[in-house]
Each structure stands twice: as structure tokens, then as C-alpha cells.
């Protein structure tokens, strides 16, 4: 993975984009510290597909979502009623 400074990435963006599509992800640094990575679109889509499903997807899924354990009800005491 090649590292680019922000200024180089800004000035030579087309070259960095070409390097990304040919060589893979490109690191962008800011003052010597890793700030961002430019990745090919195909790799981005692959990474996004591995992300955990959203709540909507979980609720609409045909498979079960797990066992719901409901504790047995006991003979609890009621709170005393207050007379105001």
C-alpha cells in the first residue's frame, strides 16, 4: 500500500485513483499520521456486505431471532395503595 500526503493526494488525485484501481488501497497521511484510505469500489462493496445486518433486516428476516426467555411469574406482593 502506497502512502500519499494530503497535498500529494490533492494535486495528483488522478494518479492516486489510477494506483488504487491497479495496485489496491492507497493510504493518505496528514502530517505523517494515517488519516484515510482510498479503496477500489469492488473492495468497498465487499467490505460493506460483511457488515452486520440492520435492525430492519433482522426484523424482516424469515429465520428466527433467538429464544425469548420469559421468567415465570411469582407471587409477588403488591404495593400498598396510598390514600391522598
Chimera marker file (.cmm) of the C-alpha trace (Angstrom):
<marker_set name="trace">
<marker id="1" x="0.000" y="0.000" z="0.000" r="1" g="1" b="0" radius="0.5"/>
<marker id="2" x="1.449" y="3.313" z="-1.048" r="1" g="1" b="0" radius="0.5"/>
<marker id="3" x="1.205" y="6.310" z="1.283" r="1" g="1" b="0" radius="0.5"/>
<marker id="4" x="0.317" y="9.758" z="-0.047" r="1" g="1" b="0" radius="0.5"/>
<marker id="5" x="0.425" y="13.061" z="1.824" r="1" g="1" b="0" radius="0.5"/>
<marker id="6" x="-2.749" y="15.120" z="1.676" r="1" g="1" b="0" radius="0.5"/>
<marker id="7" x="-1.091" y="17.667" z="-0.594" r="1" g="1" b="0" radius="0.5"/>
<marker id="8" x="0.172" y="14.962" z="-2.997" r="1" g="1" b="0" radius="0.5"/>
<marker id="9" x="-3.237" y="13.273" z="-2.978" r="1" g="1" b="0" radius="0.5"/>
<marker id="10" x="-4.942" y="16.574" z="-3.762" r="1" g="1" b="0" radius="0.5"/>
<marker id="11" x="-2.544" y="17.599" z="-6.533" r="1" g="1" b="0" radius="0.5"/>
<marker id="12" x="-2.167" y="14.135" z="-8.090" r="1" g="1" b="0" radius="0.5"/>
<marker id="13" x="-5.627" y="12.716" z="-7.425" r="1" g="1" b="0" radius="0.5"/>
<marker id="14" x="-5.979" y="11.145" z="-10.884" r="1" g="1" b="0" radius="0.5"/>
<marker id="15" x="-2.654" y="9.358" z="-10.424" r="1" g="1" b="0" radius="0.5"/>
<marker id="16" x="-3.657" y="8.199" z="-6.934" r="1" g="1" b="0" radius="0.5"/>
<marker id="17" x="-7.006" y="6.940" z="-8.264" r="1" g="1" b="0" radius="0.5"/>
<marker id="18" x="-5.227" y="5.029" z="-11.031" r="1" g="1" b="0" radius="0.5"/>
<marker id="19" x="-2.841" y="3.496" z="-8.471" r="1" g="1" b="0" radius="0.5"/>
<marker id="20" x="-5.857" y="2.498" z="-6.376" r="1" g="1" b="0" radius="0.5"/>
<marker id="21" x="-7.545" y="0.665" z="-9.234" r="1" g="1" b="0" radius="0.5"/>
<marker id="22" x="-4.306" y="-1.058" z="-10.329" r="1" g="1" b="0" radius="0.5"/>
<marker id="23" x="-2.391" y="-1.640" z="-7.069" r="1" g="1" b="0" radius="0.5"/>
<marker id="24" x="-5.154" y="-1.653" z="-4.461" r="1" g="1" b="0" radius="0.5"/>
<marker id="25" x="-5.821" y="0.564" z="-1.423" r="1" g="1" b="0" radius="0.5"/>
<marker id="26" x="-3.847" y="3.818" z="-1.064" r="1" g="1" b="0" radius="0.5"/>
<marker id="27" x="-3.101" y="5.392" z="2.324" r="1" g="1" b="0" radius="0.5"/>
<marker id="28" x="-3.465" y="9.155" z="2.783" r="1" g="1" b="0" radius="0.5"/>
<marker id="29" x="-1.481" y="10.740" z="5.613" r="1" g="1" b="0" radius="0.5"/>
<marker id="30" x="-1.858" y="14.071" z="7.362" r="1" g="1" b="0" radius="0.5"/>
<marker id="31" x="1.341" y="15.344" z="8.979" r="1" g="1" b="0" radius="0.5"/>
<marker id="32" x="2.725" y="11.812" z="8.954" r="1" g="1" b="0" radius="0.5"/>
<marker id="33" x="-0.333" y="10.271" z="10.637" r="1" g="1" b="0" radius="0.5"/>
<marker id="34" x="-2.613" y="7.880" z="8.748" r="1" g="1" b="0" radius="0.5"/>
<marker id="35" x="-5.830" y="9.772" z="8.008" r="1" g="1" b="0" radius="0.5"/>
<marker id="36" x="-7.746" y="7.882" z="5.308" r="1" g="1" b="0" radius="0.5"/>
<marker id="37" x="-7.587" y="5.063" z="2.780" r="1" g="1" b="0" radius="0.5"/>
<marker id="38" x="-8.768" y="5.130" z="-0.808" r="1" g="1" b="0" radius="0.5"/>
<marker id="39" x="-10.012" y="1.654" z="-1.770" r="1" g="1" b="0" radius="0.5"/>
<marker id="40" x="-11.351" y="0.304" z="-5.072" r="1" g="1" b="0" radius="0.5"/>
<marker id="41" x="-15.152" y="0.280" z="-5.316" r="1" g="1" b="0" radius="0.5"/>
<marker id="42" x="-15.325" y="-3.522" z="-5.609" r="1" g="1" b="0" radius="0.5"/>
<marker id="43" x="-13.426" y="-3.932" z="-2.342" r="1" g="1" b="0" radius="0.5"/>
<marker id="44" x="-15.619" y="-1.329" z="-0.640" r="1" g="1" b="0" radius="0.5"/>
<marker id="45" x="-18.768" y="-3.221" z="-1.665" r="1" g="1" b="0" radius="0.5"/>
<marker id="46" x="-17.247" y="-6.485" z="-0.434" r="1" g="1" b="0" radius="0.5"/>
<marker id="47" x="-16.451" y="-4.906" z="2.934" r="1" g="1" b="0" radius="0.5"/>
<marker id="48" x="-19.919" y="-3.381" z="3.219" r="1" g="1" b="0" radius="0.5"/>
<marker id="49" x="-21.614" y="-6.710" z="2.551" r="1" g="1" b="0" radius="0.5"/>
<marker id="50" x="-19.817" y="-8.196" z="5.564" r="1" g="1" b="0" radius="0.5"/>
<marker id="51" x="-21.228" y="-5.568" z="7.933" r="1" g="1" b="0" radius="0.5"/>
<marker id="52" x="-23.789" y="-6.765" z="10.448" r="1" g="1" b="0" radius="0.5"/>
<marker id="53" x="-27.409" y="-6.515" z="9.268" r="1" g="1" b="0" radius="0.5"/>
<marker id="54" x="-29.547" y="-3.533" z="10.177" r="1" g="1" b="0" radius="0.5"/>
<marker id="55" x="-32.431" y="-3.775" z="12.641" r="1" g="1" b="0" radius="0.5"/>
<marker id="56" x="-34.883" y="-3.626" z="9.745" r="1" g="1" b="0" radius="0.5"/>
<marker id="57" x="-33.155" y="-6.548" z="8.019" r="1" g="1" b="0" radius="0.5"/>
<marker id="58" x="-33.194" y="-8.553" z="11.253" r="1" g="1" b="0" radius="0.5"/>
<marker id="59" x="-36.896" y="-7.924" z="11.850" r="1" g="1" b="0" radius="0.5"/>
<marker id="60" x="-37.840" y="-8.833" z="8.285" r="1" g="1" b="0" radius="0.5"/>
<marker id="61" x="-35.630" y="-11.941" z="8.161" r="1" g="1" b="0" radius="0.5"/>
<marker id="62" x="-37.520" y="-15.228" z="7.710" r="1" g="1" b="0" radius="0.5"/>
<marker id="63" x="-35.338" y="-17.043" z="10.238" r="1" g="1" b="0" radius="0.5"/>
<marker id="64" x="-35.822" y="-16.823" z="13.979" r="1" g="1" b="0" radius="0.5"/>
<marker id="65" x="-34.083" y="-14.169" z="16.002" r="1" g="1" b="0" radius="0.5"/>
<marker id="66" x="-33.379" y="-16.362" z="19.012" r="1" g="1" b="0" radius="0.5"/>
<marker id="67" x="-35.204" y="-17.708" z="22.003" r="1" g="1" b="0" radius="0.5"/>
<marker id="68" x="-37.115" y="-15.287" z="24.160" r="1" g="1" b="0" radius="0.5"/>
<marker id="69" x="-36.759" y="-16.320" z="27.774" r="1" g="1" b="0" radius="0.5"/>
<marker id="70" x="-39.613" y="-15.127" z="29.946" r="1" g="1" b="0" radius="0.5"/>
<marker id="71" x="-39.113" y="-15.799" z="33.661" r="1" g="1" b="0" radius="0.5"/>
<marker id="72" x="-42.001" y="-17.455" z="35.497" r="1" g="1" b="0" radius="0.5"/>
<marker id="73" x="-44.311" y="-15.139" z="37.380" r="1" g="1" b="0" radius="0.5"/>
<marker id="74" x="-44.097" y="-15.416" z="41.103" r="1" g="1" b="0" radius="0.5"/>
<marker id="75" x="-46.438" y="-14.479" z="43.833" r="1" g="1" b="0" radius="0.5"/>
<marker id="76" x="-45.081" y="-11.039" z="44.417" r="1" g="1" b="0" radius="0.5"/>
<marker id="77" x="-46.571" y="-8.576" z="46.844" r="1" g="1" b="0" radius="0.5"/>
<marker id="78" x="-48.467" y="-5.575" z="45.659" r="1" g="1" b="0" radius="0.5"/>
<marker id="79" x="-47.507" y="-2.088" z="46.563" r="1" g="1" b="0" radius="0.5"/>
<marker id="80" x="-49.719" y="-0.580" z="49.207" r="1" g="1" b="0" radius="0.5"/>
<marker id="81" x="-52.216" y="1.910" z="47.861" r="1" g="1" b="0" radius="0.5"/>
<marker id="82" x="-51.745" y="5.411" z="49.081" r="1" g="1" b="0" radius="0.5"/>
<marker id="83" x="-54.682" y="7.489" z="50.177" r="1" g="1" b="0" radius="0.5"/>
<marker id="84" x="-54.136" y="11.108" z="49.333" r="1" g="1" b="0" radius="0.5"/>
<link id1="1" id2="2" r="1" g="1" b="0" radius="0.2"/>
<link id1="2" id2="3" r="1" g="1" b="0" radius="0.2"/>
<link id1="3" id2="4" r="1" g="1" b="0" radius="0.2"/>
<link id1="4" id2="5" r="1" g="1" b="0" radius="0.2"/>
<link id1="5" id2="6" r="1" g="1" b="0" radius="0.2"/>
<link id1="6" id2="7" r="1" g="1" b="0" radius="0.2"/>
<link id1="7" id2="8" r="1" g="1" b="0" radius="0.2"/>
<link id1="8" id2="9" r="1" g="1" b="0" radius="0.2"/>
<link id1="9" id2="10" r="1" g="1" b="0" radius="0.2"/>
<link id1="10" id2="11" r="1" g="1" b="0" radius="0.2"/>
<link id1="11" id2="12" r="1" g="1" b="0" radius="0.2"/>
<link id1="12" id2="13" r="1" g="1" b="0" radius="0.2"/>
<link id1="13" id2="14" r="1" g="1" b="0" radius="0.2"/>
<link id1="14" id2="15" r="1" g="1" b="0" radius="0.2"/>
<link id1="15" id2="16" r="1" g="1" b="0" radius="0.2"/>
<link id1="16" id2="17" r="1" g="1" b="0" radius="0.2"/>
<link id1="17" id2="18" r="1" g="1" b="0" radius="0.2"/>
<link id1="18" id2="19" r="1" g="1" b="0" radius="0.2"/>
<link id1="19" id2="20" r="1" g="1" b="0" radius="0.2"/>
<link id1="20" id2="21" r="1" g="1" b="0" radius="0.2"/>
<link id1="21" id2="22" r="1" g="1" b="0" radius="0.2"/>
<link id1="22" id2="23" r="1" g="1" b="0" radius="0.2"/>
<link id1="23" id2="24" r="1" g="1" b="0" radius="0.2"/>
<link id1="24" id2="25" r="1" g="1" b="0" radius="0.2"/>
<link id1="25" id2="26" r="1" g="1" b="0" radius="0.2"/>
<link id1="26" id2="27" r="1" g="1" b="0" radius="0.2"/>
<link id1="27" id2="28" r="1" g="1" b="0" radius="0.2"/>
<link id1="28" id2="29" r="1" g="1" b="0" radius="0.2"/>
<link id1="29" id2="30" r="1" g="1" b="0" radius="0.2"/>
<link id1="30" id2="31" r="1" g="1" b="0" radius="0.2"/>
<link id1="31" id2="32" r="1" g="1" b="0" radius="0.2"/>
<link id1="32" id2="33" r="1" g="1" b="0" radius="0.2"/>
<link id1="33" id2="34" r="1" g="1" b="0" radius="0.2"/>
<link id1="34" id2="35" r="1" g="1" b="0" radius="0.2"/>
<link id1="35" id2="36" r="1" g="1" b="0" radius="0.2"/>
<link id1="36" id2="37" r="1" g="1" b="0" radius="0.2"/>
<link id1="37" id2="38" r="1" g="1" b="0" radius="0.2"/>
<link id1="38" id2="39" r="1" g="1" b="0" radius="0.2"/>
<link id1="39" id2="40" r="1" g="1" b="0" radius="0.2"/>
<link id1="40" id2="41" r="1" g="1" b="0" radius="0.2"/>
<link id1="41" id2="42" r="1" g="1" b="0" radius="0.2"/>
<link id1="42" id2="43" r="1" g="1" b="0" radius="0.2"/>
<link id1="43" id2="44" r="1" g="1" b="0" radius="0.2"/>
<link id1="44" id2="45" r="1" g="1" b="0" radius="0.2"/>
<link id1="45" id2="46" r="1" g="1" b="0" radius="0.2"/>
<link id1="46" id2="47" r="1" g="1" b="0" radius="0.2"/>
<link id1="47" id2="48" r="1" g="1" b="0" radius="0.2"/>
<link id1="48" id2="49" r="1" g="1" b="0" radius="0.2"/>
<link id1="49" id2="50" r="1" g="1" b="0" radius="0.2"/>
<link id1="50" id2="51" r="1" g="1" b="0" radius="0.2"/>
<link id1="51" id2="52" r="1" g="1" b="0" radius="0.2"/>
<link id1="52" id2="53" r="1" g="1" b="0" radius="0.2"/>
<link id1="53" id2="54" r="1" g="1" b="0" radius="0.2"/>
<link id1="54" id2="55" r="1" g="1" b="0" radius="0.2"/>
<link id1="55" id2="56" r="1" g="1" b="0" radius="0.2"/>
<link id1="56" id2="57" r="1" g="1" b="0" radius="0.2"/>
<link id1="57" id2="58" r="1" g="1" b="0" radius="0.2"/>
<link id1="58" id2="59" r="1" g="1" b="0" radius="0.2"/>
<link id1="59" id2="60" r="1" g="1" b="0" radius="0.2"/>
<link id1="60" id2="61" r="1" g="1" b="0" radius="0.2"/>
<link id1="61" id2="62" r="1" g="1" b="0" radius="0.2"/>
<link id1="62" id2="63" r="1" g="1" b="0" radius="0.2"/>
<link id1="63" id2="64" r="1" g="1" b="0" radius="0.2"/>
<link id1="64" id2="65" r="1" g="1" b="0" radius="0.2"/>
<link id1="65" id2="66" r="1" g="1" b="0" radius="0.2"/>
<link id1="66" id2="67" r="1" g="1" b="0" radius="0.2"/>
<link id1="67" id2="68" r="1" g="1" b="0" radius="0.2"/>
<link id1="68" id2="69" r="1" g="1" b="0" radius="0.2"/>
<link id1="69" id2="70" r="1" g="1" b="0" radius="0.2"/>
<link id1="70" id2="71" r="1" g="1" b="0" radius="0.2"/>
<link id1="71" id2="72" r="1" g="1" b="0" radius="0.2"/>
<link id1="72" id2="73" r="1" g="1" b="0" radius="0.2"/>
<link id1="73" id2="74" r="1" g="1" b="0" radius="0.2"/>
<link id1="74" id2="75" r="1" g="1" b="0" radius="0.2"/>
<link id1="75" id2="76" r="1" g="1" b="0" radius="0.2"/>
<link id1="76" id2="77" r="1" g="1" b="0" radius="0.2"/>
<link id1="77" id2="78" r="1" g="1" b="0" radius="0.2"/>
<link id1="78" id2="79" r="1" g="1" b="0" radius="0.2"/>
<link id1="79" id2="80" r="1" g="1" b="0" radius="0.2"/>
<link id1="80" id2="81" r="1" g="1" b="0" radius="0.2"/>
<link id1="81" id2="82" r="1" g="1" b="0" radius="0.2"/>
<link id1="82" id2="83" r="1" g="1" b="0" radius="0.2"/>
<link id1="83" id2="84" r="1" g="1" b="0" radius="0.2"/>
</marker_set>
